[in-house]
Amino acid sequence: MKIVAIGGVAASMSAVSKLRRLDKDVTIDVYEQGDVLSYGACGMPYYVSDEIKHKEELVARTKADFTKKDITVHTFHKVIDVDDTAKELTIKNLKTNETFKDTYDKLIIGSGASPVMPKWNGINLENIHTMTQFEDSVAVKKKLDTGKYKNVTIIGGGFIGMEMAESFHTRGLNVRIIEFFDQVLNVFDKDIIEPLHEYLTTENITLNLSEEVQSFTGDKKVETVVTNKGEYKTDLVLLAIGIRPNSSFLKNSNVKTDKRGTILVDRTMQTSVKDIYAGGDCATIYNRQLQAQKYYPMGNNANKQGKLIARNIIGENVKIDGVLGTIVIKVLDKQLGKTGITEKQAKELDLPHKTVKITGRNHAGYYPNAKKITAKIIYEPETFKILGAELYGEDDTALRIDIFVVAISKEMTTKELGMLDLAYAPPFSGVWDVVAVAANQAK
């Protein structure tokens, strides 16, 4: 059996690595349009900030590592067409510009996503960067290391934008964030994010909320960002307004995608075409609460999908349990986490719900350096079943969201969570942990 994988990062390489462990005899070929494989994209902001000193630390496995496993990787090769009837691929060698054909028995698509690039005037000026590929982080860091950059503008206050705001701030740069919506991190409820807005201002990070970028100006290099509210001088722009799945090479195939171009898969990660599987930032993933396929481009999801694809290729026929849209993020000294359904989503979905929000401490108040944690729970008013949770605070905040992940996955109520046997010792928690206190406040 011949397996071909498109893309050389999380989903594809997780799939082929697992597949090789499960079957020593299958033939495996990987086509990757770049040069670097299996890198930790989520670590790129910390390389730019110089907290991670060497770019090689982001790379989990090299081409040579996969060769040792009898996995053939073709770098600088781009798949440009898929004929699913003939089970044939058209591939372009990006170094020679030559094209050729290859065939497959099973196809794995892990082609990832590319940054959204609006058709703004001046968008092709120098020093306008994105942060989705390994090479992006190398290019930005190389420029910052010259010491010639002082003012940085980030377009977009999502996860990449906020992580890069920390990265630039850590390097002592003046940071401005321009966000179209009236809050950063729009996947959270606004009442959780408002304290973050205040904190960022105290850290001298400028927030331009509810503001729309219109163009860039400059002589070869970007010098000014023009919006519907003003003009701002800048030395470098980081564009982070979203990503779009890489799926255009499927246009002549029978593989179904949504309007965004996201590849639609079932719970076995198979596409609409037999023997073609997809995972990672180019594909949907099952949400167990909503019982529907959704788009959550996260590295941990991609790795789970990859392993599942490998198991199903060898005939195990296993389904993914599903995800909850769990997210954690650090922004300077603040930590946030969310899982399940937010209050905003509950309203949009017209779900009966109530909320409770409390502020407690990360450990016993009398133990030194106790820090505040705000916990919000969204729950069903009749059954008290937990629908979602959000956290905001400092030390020890983010990973507490995992308690809610388990609670929602097991359909627990606030009453059950409130009396759960959570660990206690003064350096780690109060007698009643902030999670339990919030749950017990649900009425």
Secondary structure by P-SEA (a helix, b strand, c coil): cbbbbcccccaaaaaaaaaaaacccbbbbbbbccccccccccaaaaaaacccccccccccccaaaaaaaccccccccccccccccccbbbbbcccccccccccccbbbbccccccccccccccccccccccccaaaaaaaaaaaaaccccbbbbccccaaaaaaaaaaaaaccbbbbbbcccccccccccccaaaaaaaaaaaccccccccccccccccccccbbbcccccccccbbbbcccccccccccccccccccccccbbbccccccccccccccccccccccccccbbbbbbcaaaaaaaaaaaaaaaaccccccccccbbbbbbcccbbbbbccccaaaaaaacccbbbbbbbbbcccccccbbbbbbbbbbbbccccccccbbbbbcccccccaaaaaaaaaacccaaaaaaccccccccccccccaaaaaaaacc
